[in-house]
Amino acid sequence: MPAEDRNSYQDSGWILEKLQDFSLLKSFDCGDDDLNEFFRCDAFAHKQELLAEIYSFSTEKATGGGERLPVAFISFHNDAIQLSMRKRRKILPPKKAHYRTLPAVKIGRLGVEKSFQGKNIGTHILNMSKKFFVYDNRTGCRFITMDAYNHPDVIRFYEKNEFQFLTGEDENQKTRTMYFDLKRLLIDGS
């Protein structure tokens, strides 16, 4: 169900919404130093420079103080992917297969607070993100992309969430570029 606000999306008792209060990031700890540093130190600068938007993920229910406490954060920015002509012809109608690049939104960073890890929060964020960019398509994007850490657990997580490798050329790199075709949601009726 689409949310009433273009900057938020609600589903199953959770809300994904554009972050307004960056002080919430000061105590964020997902157990990964690189991700913690981005959210604590760099996220606001990325927003100010129009490089990314940061979203919080929290329950719809407020705490006793009337505020929602985020359990995860995700950053999005624009991207484009270049596919081989063969692959473009496979996924696009013939009259549209001439595009050299295809529009995407990129997950720059995704971090779940340590105390909430192992509870399918990451999967729920990805599912909500997919719906967020399909319903009332906010950016005219066809794909969600990411550069996933090339660690077996991380790769397995994204593969479990139906992301595919864009190329095999980065197999021995620190990160692997992966993507999800949002059109699948419309075809599958999800």
Long-range contacts (C-beta under 8 A, 24 or more apart in sequence): 2-135, 2-136, 6-136, 6-138, 9-128, 9-131, 9-132, 9-135, 10-60, 11-124, 11-127, 11-128, 11-131, 12-124, 13-59, 13-60, 13-61, 14-57, 14-58, 14-59, 14-60, 14-124, 14-128, 15-57, 15-58, 15-59, 15-60, 15-68, 16-55, 16-56, 16-57, 16-74, 16-125, 16-128, 16-129, 16-132, 17-55, 17-56, 17-58, 18-53, 18-54, 18-55, 19-43, 19-53, 19-54, 19-55, 19-56, 19-70, 19-73, 22-47, 22-54, 24-56, 24-69, 24-70, 25-54, 25-73, 28-73, 28-111, 28-113, 29-113, 29-114, 30-72, 30-111, 30-112, 30-113, 30-114, 30-117, 31-114, 31-117, 32-111, 35-109, 35-110, 35-111, 36-111, 38-75, 38-108, 38-109, 39-73, 39-109, 39-111, 43-73, 43-75, 43-109, 46-75, 46-77, 46-108, 51-77, 52-76, 52-77, 52-108, 53-77, 57-121, 57-124, 57-125, 57-128, 70-113, 71-112, 71-113, 71-116, 71-121, 72-110, 72-111, 72-112, 72-113, 72-116, 72-121, 72-122, 72-125, 73-109, 73-110, 73-111, 74-107, 74-109, 74-110, 74-111, 74-125, 74-129, 75-107, 75-108, 75-109, 75-110, 76-105, 76-106, 76-107, 76-108, 76-129, 77-105, 77-106, 77-108, 78-103, 78-104, 78-105, 78-106, 78-139, 78-141, 79-103, 79-104, 79-105, 79-106, 79-143, 79-145, 80-104, 81-143, 81-145, 81-166, 81-179, 91-181, 91-183, 102-142, 102-143, 103-139, 103-140, 103-141, 103-142, 103-143, 104-141, 104-142, 104-143, 104-144, 104-145, 104-179, 105-133, 105-139, 105-141, 105-143, 105-144, 105-145, 106-144, 106-145, 106-146, 106-147, 107-144, 107-145, 107-146, 108-146, 110-146, 122-157, 122-161, 123-157, 123-160, 123-161, 126-161, 127-161, 130-180, 130-182, 130-185, 131-185, 133-182, 134-182, 134-185, 134-186, 141-182, 142-181, 142-182, 142-183, 143-179, 143-180, 143-181, 143-182, 144-179, 144-180, 144-182, 145-177, 145-178, 145-179, 146-177, 146-178, 146-179, 147-175, 147-176, 147-177, 147-178, 148-175, 148-176, 148-177, 148-178, 149-174, 149-175, 150-174, 150-175, 150-176
